[in-house]
Amino acid sequence: MKASDLRELTLDELAQKERDLKRTLFKLRFQRATAELGNTAELKKTRQEIARVKTVATEKLAREERR
């Protein structure tokens, strides 16, 4: 998901998206540990997506504090 798409979400939706991505990352790590993960690039993509969600959430919080 692009950052511009994430900026349209509310803080609650961003928090839910982050929880979902963290669950996905856990599952991917588990698959890697059991040698079931075919595409290891998914780990990096998921970590980047989590960082993107956290960045947008921080931006939104900073904007709200300035108001």
C-alpha positions in Angstrom: 0.0 0.0 0.0 1.3 3.4 -0.9 1.9 6.1 1.7 -0.7 8.3 0.0 -3.3 5.6 0.5 -2.3 5.2 4.1 -2.7 8.9 4.8 -6.4 8.6 4.0 -6.9 6.1 6.9 -7.7 7.1 10.4 -5.4 6.4 13.3 -7.5 3.5 14.4 -7.4 2.0 11.0 -3.6 2.5 10.8 -3.3 0.7 14.2 -5.3 -2.2 12.9 -3.3 -2.3 9.7 -0.1 -2.4 11.8 -1.4 -5.3 13.9 -2.4 -7.2 10.8 1.1 -6.7 9.3 2.8 -7.8 12.5 0.7 -11.0 12.5 1.7 -11.5 8.8 5.4 -11.0 9.7 5.2 -13.5 12.5 3.6 -16.1 10.2 6.3 -15.4 7.6 9.1 -15.8 10.1 7.6 -19.0 11.3 7.4 -20.3 7.7 11.0 -19.4 7.2 12.1 -21.2 10.3 10.3 -24.4 9.2 11.6 -24.1 5.6 8.2 -23.5 4.1 8.7 -20.0 2.9 9.3 -19.8 -0.8 9.8 -16.1 -1.3 12.0 -14.6 1.4 11.6 -11.1 -0.1 8.1 -11.1 1.5 9.8 -10.6 4.9 11.5 -7.4 3.7 8.4 -6.1 2.0 6.3 -6.7 5.2 8.8 -5.0 7.4 8.9 -2.0 5.1 5.1 -1.8 5.0 5.1 -1.8 8.9 7.6 1.1 8.9 5.5 3.0 6.3 2.4 2.6 8.5 4.2 3.7 11.6 5.6 6.7 9.8 2.2 7.9 8.6 0.7 7.3 12.0 3.5 9.5 13.6 2.8 12.2 11.0 -0.9 12.2 11.8 -0.2 12.4 15.6 2.2 15.3 15.1 -0.4 17.2 13.0 -3.1 16.6 15.6 -0.8 17.9 18.4 -0.1 21.1 16.5 -3.8 21.9 16.4 
